């Protein structure tokens, strides 16, 4: 059986990454910071184990968006690429939209639904959490 490689990068190609490990988890976040960072009603992240994840040509520039987290973006094209939470320092959280094949991952839950935009309808049966998911620790 051929091993699946997860790869992706920013819009201009200055940032590229890959992982041969399967994702740890995948989440859709509705918090205010994710909306501001992405310009979208919500932002989806796939979590990869840090030890099996590789930045290929350069890492994203980071912006400290809170006391506990930094958000990664391409300094050339501005693409949203990653999230780095101190409490989850064993992993890299990658914006699903930056994957070459975003269909290869499936979200497991919705978090921060208490901040969801009122007109945004969630039309799936995934678990919903008003704040952080019980699946991982968070201080966000």
C-alpha positions as CSV (number, residue, x, y, z in Angstrom):
1,X,0.0,0.0,0.0
2,X,1.4,3.4,-1.0
3,X,1.8,5.9,1.8
4,X,-0.1,9.1,1.4
5,X,1.8,12.4,1.5
6,X,0.0,15.5,2.7
7,X,1.4,18.6,1.0
8,X,0.5,22.2,0.4
9,X,1.6,25.8,0.6
10,X,0.7,29.4,0.1
11,X,-0.9,31.1,-3.0
12,X,2.5,32.2,-4.5
13,X,4.4,29.1,-3.7
14,X,7.0,30.7,-1.4
15,X,5.9,28.5,1.5
16,X,5.6,24.7,0.9
17,X,5.2,21.9,3.4
18,X,4.6,18.2,3.6
19,X,3.9,15.4,6.0
20,X,3.8,11.6,5.5
21,X,2.0,11.0,8.8
22,X,-1.7,11.0,8.9
23,X,-3.3,14.0,10.6
24,X,-3.9,14.0,14.3
25,X,-7.2,15.7,14.0
26,X,-9.1,18.3,11.9
27,X,-11.3,21.1,13.2
28,X,-13.5,24.0,12.0
29,X,-13.1,27.1,14.1
30,X,-15.7,29.9,14.3
31,X,-13.8,32.3,16.7
32,X,-13.3,36.0,16.0
33,X,-9.5,35.7,15.6
34,X,-9.8,32.9,12.9
35,X,-12.3,35.0,11.0
36,X,-10.1,38.1,11.1
37,X,-7.0,36.0,10.2
38,X,-8.6,34.4,7.2
39,X,-11.3,36.9,6.1
40,X,-13.7,34.0,6.0
41,X,-16.7,33.1,8.2
42,X,-14.8,30.2,9.8
43,X,-11.4,28.6,9.4
44,X,-10.5,24.9,9.2
45,X,-7.3,23.4,10.5
46,X,-5.7,20.0,10.2
47,X,-3.2,19.1,12.9
48,X,0.0,17.3,12.0
49,X,2.6,15.8,14.4
50,X,5.5,18.3,14.5
51,X,8.1,15.6,14.3
52,X,6.7,14.3,11.0
53,X,6.0,17.7,9.4
54,X,8.5,19.5,7.1
55,X,8.6,23.1,5.9
56,X,10.2,22.7,2.5
57,X,11.5,26.0,1.4
58,X,10.6,28.6,4.1
59,X,8.4,28.8,7.1
60,X,5.5,31.3,7.4
61,X,6.0,34.6,9.2
62,X,4.2,34.5,12.5
63,X,2.0,37.0,14.2
64,X,1.2,36.7,17.9
65,X,-2.6,36.9,17.9
66,X,-3.0,36.2,21.6
67,X,-1.0,35.5,24.8
68,X,-1.0,31.8,23.9
69,X,-1.0,31.5,20.1
70,X,0.7,32.7,16.9
71,X,-0.7,32.6,13.4
72,X,1.4,31.9,10.3
73,X,1.1,33.6,7.0
74,X,3.1,34.1,3.8
75,X,4.9,37.5,3.9
76,X,4.9,37.7,0.1
77,X,1.2,36.9,-0.8
78,X,-0.5,37.1,2.6
79,X,-2.0,33.6,2.5
80,X,-3.2,32.1,5.8
81,X,-1.0,29.0,6.4
82,X,-0.8,27.9,10.0
83,X,-1.6,28.2,13.7
84,X,0.8,27.6,16.6
85,X,-0.6,27.2,20.1
86,X,1.8,26.9,23.0
87,X,-0.4,24.2,24.7
88,X,-0.3,22.2,21.4
89,X,3.5,22.6,20.8
90,X,3.8,18.9,19.7
91,X,1.9,19.7,16.5
92,X,1.6,22.1,13.6
93,X,-1.9,23.3,12.7
94,X,-2.3,23.9,9.0
95,X,-5.1,25.8,7.3
96,X,-7.0,23.2,5.3
97,X,-7.4,25.5,2.3
98,X,-3.6,25.6,1.9
99,X,-3.5,21.8,1.3
100,X,-2.9,20.7,-2.3
101,X,-5.7,18.2,-1.9
102,X,-8.0,19.5,0.9
103,X,-10.5,16.7,0.1
104,X,-8.1,14.2,1.7
105,X,-9.0,15.3,5.2
106,X,-12.3,15.5,7.1
107,X,-13.2,17.8,9.9
108,X,-14.1,16.2,13.2
109,X,-15.9,19.0,15.0
110,X,-16.8,22.7,15.2
111,X,-15.2,24.8,17.9
112,X,-16.1,28.3,19.3
113,X,-19.6,28.1,17.9
114,X,-20.5,30.7,20.5
115,X,-18.8,33.2,18.2
116,X,-20.3,31.9,15.0
117,X,-21.7,34.5,12.6
118,X,-25.5,34.5,13.0
119,X,-26.2,34.0,9.2
120,X,-23.7,31.1,8.9
121,X,-25.5,27.8,9.0
122,X,-23.8,24.6,10.0
123,X,-25.4,21.9,8.0
124,X,-23.5,18.8,9.2
125,X,-23.8,16.3,12.0
126,X,-20.3,17.0,13.5
127,X,-20.0,17.7,17.2
128,X,-20.2,21.4,18.2
129,X,-18.5,23.1,21.1
130,X,-19.3,26.5,22.4
131,X,-15.6,27.0,23.1
132,X,-12.7,24.6,22.7
133,X,-13.2,20.9,21.9
134,X,-12.9,18.4,24.7
135,X,-10.6,16.5,22.3
136,X,-7.5,18.7,22.9
137,X,-6.4,21.1,25.6
138,X,-6.6,24.8,24.7
139,X,-5.9,28.1,26.3
140,X,-7.1,30.1,23.3
